């Protein structure tokens, strides 16, 4: 999801640079939007040094992107509002050193390692402003970048939770209850909880589809999303992921020791969902600002 989402940056680049980065059939973008680098303005481009975290897909990325604070003669360049100017840089893998830091309980396959560059040259054509997608006029590019993170992360959570439900159903049909010939699926408690967890997943899926559809219809009509609509999306994504985590957690508790075995499908889905829930885009910390916008 993150590797394909990097395709949005093509709208921030001049066509020749976009063609250079995105034309390979195996193009995958890894990177970070946190401005943890410094880009010194030089003739023809920038000299960049920095280290960034959580670059999903780092092991097979064809391009790395990272945000940097601009400097000139060693001093921070500021905009008209007095804030440091930020630009993103696109690096070739040969310019980057991957720092193997991704050692997590779940989502291990994403390879979201740190990466760093030291005094590398980035030509002007490969520097861009993430907020400037003016080269494209389609509805996708009228959606804020926050929405294009929150909804896809929530969608991944829905997929993981669906896999957890399927894995639990298989486990429950085959696992015997202790001291009996009954399967776990024959127990009333299991049946009741599975119905609840399955329904919570369907409710979450319906809600995510609903807010995505509403957002898409809005931008298709030519208008930008207002503060209340953005708050609805943020709160809905965070709440749905929280509900999915709780729903799968109840099933994991019923699965017993199976839910903690590393090679078990349910156990892996449970760990993956826990890890995905740590993503800032679906954090419960977003609820406060969402509530503030909805109360205005």
Residue pairs with C-beta under 8 A, 6 or more apart in sequence:
1 152
1 153
1 155
1 156
2 30
2 56
2 57
2 110
3 28
3 29
3 30
3 56
3 57
3 61
5 29
5 148
5 149
5 152
6 28
6 29
6 30
6 31
6 63
6 65
7 22
7 27
7 29
8 133
8 140
8 141
8 145
8 148
9 29
9 65
9 88
9 90
9 128
9 130
10 18
10 21
10 22
11 18
11 133
11 134
11 135
11 136
11 141
12 88
12 128
12 129
12 130
12 132
12 133
12 135
13 21
13 90
13 125
13 126
13 128
13 135
14 125
14 135
15 135
16 125
17 90
17 125
17 126
21 27
21 29
21 62
21 63
21 90
21 126
24 62
26 62
27 62
27 63
28 57
28 60
28 61
28 62
28 63
29 57
29 61
29 62
29 63
29 64
29 65
30 55
30 56
30 57
30 58
30 61
30 63
30 64
30 65
30 115
31 52
31 55
31 61
31 64
31 65
31 66
31 88
32 52
32 53
32 54
32 55
32 65
32 66
32 67
33 67
33 88
33 130
33 145
34 52
34 53
34 67
35 67
35 68
35 69
35 84
35 86
36 50
36 51
36 52
36 53
36 66
36 67
36 68
37 48
37 49
37 50
37 51
37 52
37 66
37 67
37 68
37 69
37 89
37 117
38 48
38 49
38 50
38 68
38 69
38 71
39 46
39 47
39 48
39 68
39 69
39 70
39 71
39 87
39 89
39 122
39 127
40 46
40 47
40 48
40 71
40 72
40 74
41 70
41 71
41 72
41 77
42 121
44 123
44 124
45 121
45 122
45 123
45 124
45 126
45 127
46 68
46 70
46 87
46 89
46 121
46 122
46 124
46 127
47 119
47 120
47 121
48 68
48 89
48 91
48 117
48 119
48 120
48 121
48 122
49 117
49 118
49 119
49 120
50 66
50 68
50 116
50 117
51 99
51 114
51 115
51 116
52 66
52 114
52 115
52 116
53 101
53 114
54 102
54 112
54 114
55 61
55 64
55 98
55 112
55 113
55 114
55 115
56 110
56 111
56 112
57 110
57 111
57 112
58 64
58 98
58 102
58 111
58 112
58 113
58 115
59 98
59 111
59 113
60 111
61 93
62 93
63 90
63 91
63 92
63 93
64 90
64 91
64 92
64 93
64 95
64 96
64 115
65 88
65 89
65 90
65 91
66 88
66 89
66 91
66 115
66 117
67 86
67 87
67 88
67 89
67 130
68 86
68 87
68 88
68 89
69 76
69 77
69 84
69 85
69 86
70 76
70 77
70 84
70 85
70 86
70 87
71 77
76 84
77 84
77 85
78 84
78 85
79 85
86 129
87 127
87 128
87 129
88 127
88 128
88 129
88 130
89 122
89 126
89 127
90 122
90 126
90 127
90 128
91 117
91 120
91 122
91 126
95 117
95 120
96 115
96 116
96 117
97 115
97 116
97 117
97 118
98 113
98 114
98 115
99 113
99 114
99 115
99 116
100 113
101 113
101 114
102 108
102 110
102 111
102 112
102 113
104 275
105 271
105 274
105 275
106 268
106 270
106 271
106 272
106 273
106 274
106 275
106 276
107 271
107 272
107 275
107 276
130 145
131 145
133 141
139 216
139 219
139 220
140 148
140 219
142 219
142 222
142 224
143 215
143 219
143 225
144 225
144 230
146 230
146 234
146 281
147 215
147 225
147 230
147 233
149 281
150 233
150 234
150 237
150 281
150 282
151 208
151 211
151 212
151 215
151 233
151 237
153 237
153 241
153 276
153 279
153 281
153 282
154 208
154 236
154 237
154 240
154 241
154 282
155 208
156 276
157 204
157 240
157 241
157 244
157 245
157 273
157 276
157 277
157 282
158 201
158 204
158 205
158 208
158 240
158 244
160 244
160 269
160 272
160 273
160 276
161 201
161 204
161 244
161 247
161 248
161 269
161 273
162 201
163 265
163 269
164 248
164 251
164 252
164 266
164 269
164 270
164 273
165 194
165 197
165 198
165 201
165 248
165 251
167 264
167 265
167 266
167 269
168 194
168 197
168 251
168 254
168 255
168 266
169 185
169 194
170 265
171 184
171 255
171 258
171 264
171 266
172 183
172 184
172 185
172 190
172 194
172 254
172 255
173 183
173 184
173 185
174 183
175 183
175 184
175 255
175 258
176 182
176 183
176 184
177 183
177 184
177 186
177 187
184 190
184 254
184 255
185 191
189 254
190 254
193 250
193 251
193 254
194 251
196 247
196 250
197 247
197 248
197 250
197 251
200 243
200 244
200 246
200 247
201 244
201 247
203 243
204 240
204 241
204 243
204 244
207 236
207 240
208 236
208 237
208 240
211 232
211 233
211 236
211 237
214 229
214 232
215 225
215 229
215 233
218 224
218 225
218 229
219 225
225 233
227 293
227 296
228 293
228 294
228 296
230 293
231 289
231 290
231 291
231 292
231 293
231 294
232 290
232 294
234 286
234 287
234 289
234 290
235 286
235 287
235 290
235 291
235 294
237 281
237 282
238 282
238 283
238 284
238 286
238 287
238 290
239 287
241 276
241 277
241 282
242 277
242 282
242 284
244 273
245 273
245 274
245 277
248 269
248 270
248 273
249 270
251 259
251 266
252 259
252 266
252 267
252 270
253 259
255 266
258 264
258 266
258 267
259 266
259 267
259 270
260 267
261 267
262 268
276 282
